């Protein structure tokens, strides 16, 4: 049986472990393609390159990170912010965000990803599949 204390510890430990794993590994360009969109279409998806981009960002290489995916800093900031918000909500120190704000954020993110994807496709800057 999973206790509340165990859930609390995992809420803090899991993201930290993910960052540690990301910092300790090295995703390279010569690995297998795991993206279902890229495997089916032969074209990189709007999120292709994010793992390598966030890895570069976690390791302090902003230029390479942006080369892999221009939205990586925003994605990392959103992950950190979302984790922090979750911890505040779980402790009762924050109220839920209005659904309208969440919808605007999700729609805005989707528009940004599609816009970057189209711009990269038109300039030939999509990562290889």
MMTF fields as JSON, N, C-alpha, C and O atoms, coordinates in Angstrom:
{
  "mmtfVersion": "1.0.0",
  "mmtfProducer": "UNKNOWN",
  "numBonds": 515,
  "numAtoms": 516,
  "numGroups": 129,
  "numChains": 1,
  "numModels": 1,
  "chainsPerModel": [1],
  "groupsPerChain": [129],
  "chainIdList": ["A"],
  "bondAtomList": [4, 2, 8, 6, 12, 10, 16, 14, 20, 18, 24, 22, 28, 26, 32, 30, 36, 34, 40, 38, 44, 42, 48, 46, 52, 50, 56, 54, 60, 58, 64, 62, 68, 66, 72, 70, 76, 74, 80, 78, 84, 82, 88, 86, 92, 90, 96, 94, 100, 98, 104, 102, 108, 106, 112, 110, 116, 114, 120, 118, 124, 122, 128, 126, 132, 130, 136, 134, 140, 138, 144, 142, 148, 146, 152, 150, 156, 154, 160, 158, 164, 162, 168, 166, 172, 170, 176, 174, 180, 178, 184, 182, 188, 186, 192, 190, 196, 194, 200, 198, 204, 202, 208, 206, 212, 210, 216, 214, 220, 218, 224, 222, 228, 226, 232, 230, 236, 234, 240, 238, 244, 242, 248, 246, 252, 250, 256, 254, 260, 258, 264, 262, 268, 266, 272, 270, 276, 274, 280, 278, 284, 282, 288, 286, 292, 290, 296, 294, 300, 298, 304, 302, 308, 306, 312, 310, 316, 314, 320, 318, 324, 322, 328, 326, 332, 330, 336, 334, 340, 338, 344, 342, 348, 346, 352, 350, 356, 354, 360, 358, 364, 362, 368, 366, 372, 370, 376, 374, 380, 378, 384, 382, 388, 386, 392, 390, 396, 394, 400, 398, 404, 402, 408, 406, 412, 410, 416, 414, 420, 418, 424, 422, 428, 426, 432, 430, 436, 434, 440, 438, 444, 442, 448, 446, 452, 450, 456, 454, 460, 458, 464, 462, 468, 466, 472, 470, 476, 474, 480, 478, 484, 482, 488, 486, 492, 490, 496, 494, 500, 498, 504, 502, 508, 506, 512, 510],
  "bondOrderList": [1, 1, 1, 1, 1, 1, 1, 1, 1, 1, 1, 1, 1, 1, 1, 1, 1, 1, 1, 1, 1, 1, 1, 1, 1, 1, 1, 1, 1, 1, 1, 1, 1, 1, 1, 1, 1, 1, 1, 1, 1, 1, 1, 1, 1, 1, 1, 1, 1, 1, 1, 1, 1, 1, 1, 1, 1, 1, 1, 1, 1, 1, 1, 1, 1, 1, 1, 1, 1, 1, 1, 1, 1, 1, 1, 1, 1, 1, 1, 1, 1, 1, 1, 1, 1, 1, 1, 1, 1, 1, 1, 1, 1, 1, 1, 1, 1, 1, 1, 1, 1, 1, 1, 1, 1, 1, 1, 1, 1, 1, 1, 1, 1, 1, 1, 1, 1, 1, 1, 1, 1, 1, 1, 1, 1, 1, 1, 1],
  "groupList": [{"groupName": "UNK", "atomNameList": ["N", "CA", "C", "O"], "elementList": ["N", "C", "C", "O"], "formalChargeList": [0, 0, 0, 0], "bondAtomList": [1, 0, 2, 1, 3, 2], "bondOrderList": [1, 1, 2], "singleLetterCode": "X", "chemCompType": "L-PEPTIDE LINKING"}],
  "groupTypeList": [0, 0, 0, 0, 0, 0, 0, 0, 0, 0, 0, 0, 0, 0, 0, 0, 0, 0, 0, 0, 0, 0, 0, 0, 0, 0, 0, 0, 0, 0, 0, 0, 0, 0, 0, 0, 0, 0, 0, 0, 0, 0, 0, 0, 0, 0, 0, 0, 0, 0, 0, 0, 0, 0, 0, 0, 0, 0, 0, 0, 0, 0, 0, 0, 0, 0, 0, 0, 0, 0, 0, 0, 0, 0, 0, 0, 0, 0, 0, 0, 0, 0, 0, 0, 0, 0, 0, 0, 0, 0, 0, 0, 0, 0, 0, 0, 0, 0, 0, 0, 0, 0, 0, 0, 0, 0, 0, 0, 0, 0, 0, 0, 0, 0, 0, 0, 0, 0, 0, 0, 0, 0, 0, 0, 0, 0, 0, 0, 0],
  "groupIdList": [1, 2, 3, 4, 5, 6, 7, 8, 9, 10, 11, 12, 13, 14, 15, 16, 17, 18, 19, 20, 21, 22, 23, 24, 25, 26, 27, 28, 29, 30, 31, 32, 33, 34, 35, 36, 37, 38, 39, 40, 41, 42, 43, 44, 45, 46, 47, 48, 49, 50, 51, 52, 53, 54, 55, 56, 57, 58, 59, 60, 61, 62, 63, 64, 65, 66, 67, 68, 69, 70, 71, 72, 73, 74, 75, 76, 77, 78, 79, 80, 81, 82, 83, 84, 85, 86, 87, 88, 89, 90, 91, 92, 93, 94, 95, 96, 97, 98, 99, 100, 101, 102, 103, 104, 105, 106, 107, 108, 109, 110, 111, 112, 113, 114, 115, 116, 117, 118, 119, 120, 121, 122, 123, 124, 125, 126, 127, 128, 129],
  "secStructList": [7, 7, 7, 2, 2, 2, 2, 2, 2, 2, 2, 2, 2, 2, 2, 2, 2, 2, 2, 2, 2, 2, 2, 2, 7, 7, 7, 7, 6, 6, 1, 7, 7, 7, 7, 2, 2, 2, 2, 2, 2, 1, 1, 7, 7, 6, 6, 6, 6, 2, 2, 2, 2, 2, 2, 2, 2, 2, 6, 6, 7, 2, 2, 2, 2, 2, 2, 2, 7, 6, 6, 2, 2, 2, 2, 2, 2, 2, 2, 2, 2, 2, 2, 2, 2, 2, 2, 2, 2, 2, 2, 6, 1, 1, 7, 7, 7, 7, 2, 2, 2, 2, 2, 2, 2, 2, 2, 2, 2, 2, 2, 2, 2, 2, 2, 2, 2, 2, 2, 2, 2, 2, 2, 6, 7, 1, 7, 7, 7],
  "xCoordList": [0.833, 0.0, 0.883, 1.847, 0.555, 1.327, 0.795, -0.391, 1.679, 1.278, 1.393, 2.056, 0.744, 0.807, 2.232, 2.668, 2.958, 4.338, 5.213, 6.086, 4.989, 5.755, 5.439, 6.344, 4.174, 3.782, 4.452, 4.923, 4.496, 5.143, 6.622, 7.148, 7.294, 8.719, 8.944, 9.881, 8.1, 8.25, 7.946, 8.534, 7.038, 6.709, 7.939, 8.122, 8.775, 10.001, 11.132, 11.893, 11.258, 12.407, 12.35, 13.388, 11.195, 11.105, 11.628, 12.437, 11.202, 11.757, 13.259, 13.989, 13.714, 15.15, 15.928, 17.012, 15.389, 16.036, 16.048, 17.024, 14.973, 14.924, 15.988, 16.653, 16.166, 17.199, 18.582, 19.458, 18.78, 20.059, 20.351, 21.48, 19.353, 19.529, 19.834, 20.698, 19.127, 19.357, 20.761, 21.4, 21.244, 22.594, 23.671, 24.765, 23.365, 24.354, 24.427, 25.432, 23.398, 23.387, 23.733, 23.848, 23.894, 24.214, 23.428, 23.893, 22.225, 21.481, 22.222, 22.543, 22.48, 23.264, 22.429, 21.337, 22.958, 22.251, 22.212, 21.382, 23.098, 23.17, 22.354, 22.497, 21.5, 20.658, 19.439, 19.211, 18.655, 17.458, 16.373, 16.295, 15.544, 14.415, 13.282, 12.856, 12.791, 11.698, 10.375, 9.331, 10.404, 9.212, 8.264, 8.636, 7.035, 6.092, 5.749, 5.623, 5.596, 5.289, 6.4, 6.134, 7.647, 8.79, 8.927, 9.278, 8.653, 8.758, 7.713, 7.996, 6.503, 5.428, 5.565, 5.38, 5.893, 5.904, 7.271, 7.367, 8.339, 9.681, 10.087, 11.135, 9.257, 9.517, 9.527, 8.714, 10.442, 10.507, 9.221, 8.657, 8.764, 7.541, 7.862, 9.035, 6.842, 7.096, 7.942, 8.544, 7.999, 8.786, 10.119, 10.886, 10.407, 11.666, 12.853, 12.904, 13.798, 14.985, 14.917, 15.921, 13.744, 13.598, 14.425, 14.968, 14.54, 15.333, 16.78, 17.373, 17.347, 18.733, 18.859, 19.869, 17.844, 17.887, 17.863, 18.633, 16.988, 16.917, 18.183, 18.674, 18.723, 19.981, 21.085, 21.845, 21.17, 22.183, 21.955, 22.908, 20.713, 20.377, 20.746, 21.32, 20.424, 20.761, 22.278, 22.775, 23.003, 24.462, 25.101, 26.319, 24.291, 24.808, 25.155, 25.821, 24.723, 25.044, 23.795, 23.084, 23.538, 22.332, 22.325, 21.28, 23.456, 23.521, 23.156, 22.345, 23.748, 23.432, 21.984, 21.307, 21.515, 20.135, 19.166, 18.229, 19.402, 18.511, 18.652, 17.689, 19.837, 20.006, 19.161, 18.557, 19.115, 18.304, 16.815, 16.063, 16.379, 14.978, 14.869, 15.212, 14.397, 14.345, 13.453, 13.633, 12.516, 11.597, 12.053, 11.316, 13.234, 13.706, 13.765, 13.34, 14.267, 14.266, 12.86, 12.644, 11.899, 10.515, 9.945, 9.244, 10.245, 9.746, 10.325, 9.6, 11.626, 12.244, 11.664, 11.405, 11.458, 10.856, 9.426, 9.017, 8.673, 7.305, 7.29, 6.441, 8.229, 8.304, 8.637, 8.026, 9.607, 9.99, 8.847, 8.53, 8.23, 7.102, 5.916, 5.276, 5.625, 4.512, 4.765, 3.849, 5.994, 6.351, 6.193, 5.624, 6.7, 6.568, 5.113, 4.718, 4.321, 2.891, 2.203, 1.373, 2.553, 1.971, 2.301, 1.439, 3.547, 3.933, 3.174, 2.753, 2.997, 2.227, 0.762, 0.17, 0.19, -1.215, -1.373, -2.324, -0.443, -0.521, -0.417, -1.029, 0.362, 0.522, -0.592, -0.66, -1.461, -2.582, -2.24, -3.035, -1.093, -0.683, -1.035, -0.691, -1.7, -2.094, -3.455, -3.802, -4.202, -5.51, -5.357, -4.369, -6.333, -6.25, -6.257, -6.868, -5.577, -5.625, -6.974, -7.546, -7.485, -8.743, -8.568, -7.517, -9.602, -9.549, -9.223, -8.54, -9.692, -9.426, -7.924, -7.409, -7.214, -5.77, -5.047, -4.128, -5.474, -4.841, -5.07, -4.145, -6.287, -6.597, -5.78, -5.284, -5.637, -4.852, -3.387, -2.75, -2.853, -1.459, -1.234, -0.245, -2.146, -2.006, -2.137, -1.338, -3.123, -3.309, -2.124, -1.653, -1.646, -0.487, 0.753, 1.508, 0.962, 2.095, 1.99, 2.975, 0.787, 0.596, 0.86, 1.49, 0.384, 0.608, 2.099, 2.61, 2.804, 4.249, 4.986, 5.858, 4.642, 5.308, 5.053, 5.974, 3.807, 3.507, 4.185, 4.668, 4.226, 4.895, 6.38, 6.927, 7.033, 8.463, 8.678, 9.627, 7.806, 7.934, 7.822, 8.623, 6.826, 6.644, 7.853, 8.358, 8.325, 9.489, 10.724, 11.487, 10.92, 12.077, 11.934, 12.925, 10.711, 10.49, 10.76, 11.371, 10.305, 10.489, 11.948, 12.369, 12.715, 14.134, 15.055, 16.271, 14.499, 15.306, 16.064, 17.091, 15.568, 16.263, 15.677, 16.032, 14.781, 14.242, 15.349, 16.192, 15.352, 16.376, 16.198, 15.079, 17.279, 17.16, 16.414, 16.474, 15.713, 14.958, 15.739, 15.284],
  "yCoordList": [-1.177, 0.0, 1.247, 1.334, 2.186, 3.412, 4.436, 4.764, 4.927, 5.892, 7.316, 7.559, 8.258, 9.666, 10.193, 10.998, 9.746, 10.2, 9.738, 10.481, 8.52, 8.017, 8.838, 9.165, 9.17, 9.996, 11.361, 11.879, 11.946, 13.252, 13.177, 14.062, 12.131, 11.972, 11.787, 12.354, 11.005, 10.766, 12.028, 12.237, 12.862, 14.108, 15.001, 15.709, 14.968, 15.758, 14.997, 15.588, 13.714, 12.938, 12.626, 12.657, 12.333, 11.9, 12.955, 12.613, 14.218, 15.205, 15.421, 15.613, 15.391, 15.55, 14.379, 14.569, 13.181, 12.003, 12.102, 11.711, 12.62, 12.777, 13.751, 13.494, 14.868, 15.839, 15.211, 15.406, 14.459, 13.776, 12.782, 12.711, 12.01, 11.046, 11.76, 11.328, 12.85, 13.615, 14.2, 14.244, 14.648, 15.216, 14.135, 14.408, 12.914, 11.839, 11.112, 10.463, 11.206, 10.513, 11.493, 12.696, 10.976, 11.819, 11.349, 10.486, 11.915, 11.543, 12.095, 13.282, 11.24, 11.662, 11.605, 11.037, 12.198, 12.219, 10.86, 10.639, 9.944, 8.673, 7.557, 6.392, 7.901, 6.902, 6.588, 7.233, 5.605, 5.247, 6.317, 7.005, 6.452, 7.372, 6.706, 5.606, 7.371, 6.834, 7.553, 7.095, 8.649, 9.46, 8.752, 8.501, 8.425, 7.744, 8.576, 8.025, 9.885, 10.758, 10.683, 10.541, 10.78, 10.733, 9.358, 9.262, 8.31, 6.957, 6.726, 6.066, 7.263, 7.044, 7.965, 7.531, 9.251, 10.23, 10.454, 10.914, 10.131, 10.414, 11.867, 12.292, 12.632, 14.052, 14.251, 13.664, 15.074, 15.361, 16.043, 16.869, 15.694, 16.284, 17.631, 17.992, 18.388, 19.681, 19.586, 20.58, 18.426, 18.278, 17.575, 17.436, 17.129, 16.418, 17.318, 18.482, 16.755, 17.481, 17.991, 18.465, 17.903, 18.454, 17.717, 18.356, 16.404, 15.675, 16.138, 16.442, 16.19, 16.651, 18.125, 18.531, 18.924, 20.349, 20.57, 21.377, 19.864, 20.012, 19.446, 19.992, 18.35, 17.802, 18.854, 19.061, 19.509, 20.548, 21.7, 22.249, 22.058, 23.147, 22.789, 23.611, 21.575, 21.12, 21.097, 21.318, 20.83, 20.798, 22.157, 22.248, 23.205, 24.558, 25.055, 26.082, 24.358, 24.764, 25.326, 24.608, 26.611, 27.254, 27.296, 27.076, 27.571, 27.679, 26.361, 26.342, 25.266, 23.961, 23.592, 23.011, 23.927, 23.643, 24.308, 23.676, 25.569, 26.295, 25.772, 25.799, 25.301, 24.683, 23.414, 23.176, 22.605, 21.382, 21.704, 21.108, 22.651, 23.067, 24.427, 24.567, 25.437, 26.793, 26.975, 27.936, 26.093, 26.249, 25.504, 25.462, 24.924, 24.149, 24.971, 24.465, 26.207, 26.969, 27.184, 27.118, 27.446, 27.627, 26.327, 26.345, 25.211, 23.917, 23.593, 23.148, 23.813, 23.55, 24.466, 24.021, 25.74, 26.673, 26.244, 26.34, 25.778, 25.323, 24.077, 23.948, 23.161, 21.958, 22.31, 21.785, 23.202, 23.604, 24.369, 24.128, 25.291, 26.049, 25.155, 25.332, 24.204, 23.286, 22.41, 22.141, 21.967, 21.158, 21.983, 21.516, 23.222, 24.11, 24.404, 24.397, 24.664, 24.927, 23.709, 23.842, 22.527, 21.303, 21.154, 20.796, 21.43, 21.33, 22.345, 22.026, 23.553, 24.567, 24.155, 24.306, 23.634, 23.177, 22.025, 21.988, 21.099, 19.925, 20.308, 19.671, 21.352, 21.788, 22.733, 23.114, 23.113, 23.986, 25.465, 26.27, 25.847, 27.246, 27.989, 29.162, 27.343, 27.998, 27.467, 26.313, 28.332, 27.924, 27.462, 27.786, 26.707, 26.264, 27.458, 28.49, 27.297, 28.319, 28.256, 27.177, 29.4, 29.372, 28.548, 28.59, 27.806, 26.951, 27.767, 27.276, 28.98, 29.832, 30.07, 30.024, 30.325, 30.549, 29.303, 29.379, 28.151, 26.892, 26.651, 26.266, 26.874, 26.674, 27.609, 27.194, 28.874, 29.83, 29.396, 29.487, 28.928, 28.484, 27.273, 27.219, 26.307, 25.1, 25.455, 24.997, 26.256, 26.653, 27.488, 27.31, 28.394, 29.206, 28.354, 28.59, 27.364, 26.456, 25.684, 25.533, 25.191, 24.437, 25.316, 24.874, 26.546, 27.472, 27.754, 27.794, 27.952, 28.199, 26.997, 27.161, 25.795, 24.598, 24.432, 24.128, 24.631, 24.499, 25.591, 25.337, 26.812, 27.909, 27.65, 27.867, 27.186, 26.87, 25.716, 25.734, 24.721, 23.569, 24.004, 23.589, 24.842, 25.318, 26.148, 25.976, 27.045, 27.878, 27.013, 27.266, 25.997, 25.104, 24.283, 24.035, 23.859, 23.077, 23.935, 23.47, 25.183, 26.06, 26.455, 26.721, 26.494, 26.871, 25.66, 25.819, 24.463, 23.244, 22.956, 22.278, 23.464, 23.31, 22.214, 22.114, 21.388, 20.286, 19.275, 19.04, 18.667, 17.666, 16.447, 16.149, 15.743, 14.555, 13.441, 13.326, 12.626, 11.511, 10.238, 9.169],
  "zCoordList": [0.0, 0.0, 0.0, 0.761, -0.836, -0.961, 0.045, 0.044, 0.89, 1.912, 1.384, 0.375, 2.072, 1.687, 1.81, 0.987, 2.827, 3.014, 1.848, 1.398, 1.358, 0.231, -1.02, -1.788, -1.23, -2.379, -2.309, -3.321, -1.106, -0.939, -1.283, -1.958, -0.825, -1.126, -2.623, -3.185, -3.263, -4.697, -5.511, -6.572, -5.021, -5.704, -5.8, -6.79, -4.781, -4.788, -5.469, -6.235, -5.209, -5.68, -7.182, -7.843, -7.724, -9.118, -10.101, -10.962, -10.011, -10.945, -10.753, -11.726, -9.518, -9.272, -9.857, -10.409, -9.741, -10.329, -11.853, -12.492, -12.432, -13.891, -14.363, -15.367, -13.659, -14.021, -13.852, -14.694, -12.77, -12.564, -13.658, -14.145, -14.056, -15.14, -16.446, -17.21, -16.7, -17.922, -17.944, -18.995, -16.792, -16.716, -16.853, -17.348, -16.418, -16.434, -17.777, -18.065, -18.591, -19.882, -20.99, -20.757, -22.174, -23.318, -24.528, -25.273, -24.736, -25.94, -27.158, -27.22, -28.096, -29.258, -30.529, -30.552, -31.57, -32.852, -33.536, -34.418, -33.143, -33.858, -33.201, -33.571, -32.232, -31.591, -32.438, -33.462, -32.021, -32.784, -32.651, -31.633, -33.675, -33.637, -32.881, -33.233, -31.843, -31.034, -31.278, -30.815, -31.984, -32.22, -33.194, -34.34, -32.745, -33.645, -34.88, -35.973, -34.725, -35.861, -36.902, -38.095, -36.443, -37.357, -38.012, -39.187, -37.264, -37.827, -38.91, -39.911, -38.721, -39.691, -40.9, -42.037, -40.654, -41.748, -42.373, -43.511, -41.631, -42.124, -41.929, -42.413, -41.217, -40.944, -39.435, -38.72, -38.956, -37.517, -37.056, -37.774, -35.862, -35.304, -34.658, -34.556, -34.217, -33.576, -32.303, -31.896, -31.675, -30.449, -30.642, -29.69, -31.863, -32.105, -31.777, -32.176, -31.047, -30.641, -29.208, -28.675, -28.572, -27.218, -26.175, -25.274, -26.262, -25.268, -25.308, -24.273, -26.514, -26.645, -26.264, -25.689, -26.579, -26.249, -24.74, -24.219, -24.039, -22.585, -21.95, -20.962, -22.508, -21.992, -22.102, -21.157, -23.246, -23.429, -22.451, -21.898, -22.243, -21.322, -19.89, -19.175, -19.466, -18.11, -17.922, -16.817, -18.999, -18.932, -19.228, -19.378, -19.311, -19.423, -20.812, -20.943, -21.852, -23.226, -23.904, -24.607, -23.686, -24.208, -25.735, -26.348, -26.353, -27.816, -28.496, -29.422, -28.039, -28.622, -28.337, -29.185, -27.154, -26.789, -27.767, -28.254, -28.043, -28.958, -30.387, -31.153, -30.748, -32.069, -32.195, -33.241, -31.144, -31.168, -31.188, -31.959, -30.339, -30.336, -29.67, -28.496, -30.401, -29.87, -28.641, -27.892, -28.423, -27.29, -26.033, -25.047, -26.047, -24.896, -23.603, -22.565, -23.612, -22.356, -21.801, -20.591, -22.705, -22.266, -21.694, -20.683, -22.338, -21.861, -20.49, -19.601, -20.31, -19.014, -17.943, -16.825, -18.268, -17.31, -16.958, -15.801, -17.944, -17.691, -16.809, -15.928, -17.045, -16.206, -14.759, -13.828, -14.58, -13.23, -12.563, -11.398, -13.306, -12.768, -12.431, -11.395, -13.297, -13.041, -11.831, -11.053, -11.667, -10.491, -9.227, -8.241, -9.255, -8.098, -7.765, -6.599, -8.8, -8.588, -7.979, -7.08, -8.473, -7.93, -6.444, -5.641, -6.09, -4.682, -3.83, -2.718, -4.337, -3.605, -3.457, -2.389, -4.538, -4.486, -3.502, -2.721, -3.547, -2.676, -1.202, -0.344, -0.912, 0.472, 0.906, 2.074, -0.018, 0.327, 0.333, 0.818, -0.186, -0.179, -1.466, -1.607, -2.387, -3.631, -4.061, -3.814, -4.702, -5.218, -6.666, -7.325, -7.153, -8.557, -9.511, -9.234, -10.619, -11.657, -12.354, -12.501, -12.782, -13.548, -14.825, -15.464, -15.184, -16.376, -17.621, -18.519, -17.685, -18.848, -19.002, -20.119, -17.903, -17.962, -18.443, -19.259, -17.927, -18.333, -19.821, -20.537, -20.287, -21.703, -22.591, -23.639, -22.174, -22.947, -22.995, -24.044, -21.873, -21.823, -22.73, -23.461, -22.683, -23.516, -24.992, -25.809, -25.34, -26.734, -27.219, -28.342, -26.372, -26.734, -26.962, -27.905, -26.101, -26.278, -27.577, -28.299, -27.876, -29.121, -30.341, -31.302, -30.305, -31.426, -31.583, -32.702, -30.454, -30.537, -31.126, -31.98, -30.674, -31.194, -32.687, -33.446, -33.111, -34.538, -35.349, -36.453, -34.808, -35.505, -35.686, -36.767, -34.626, -34.717, -35.692, -36.476, -35.647, -36.542, -38.006, -38.842, -38.312, -39.689, -40.114, -41.224, -39.247, -39.573, -39.816, -40.748, -38.983, -39.159, -40.441, -41.128, -40.77, -41.994, -43.227, -44.189, -43.197, -44.352, -44.558, -45.684, -43.48, -43.599, -43.675, -43.779, -43.625, -43.69, -42.409, -42.436, -41.283, -40.006, -39.121, -37.947, -39.672, -38.863, -38.603, -39.469, -37.399, -37.128, -38.027, -38.445, -38.328, -39.172, -38.45, -37.226, -39.225, -38.66, -38.848, -38.442]
}
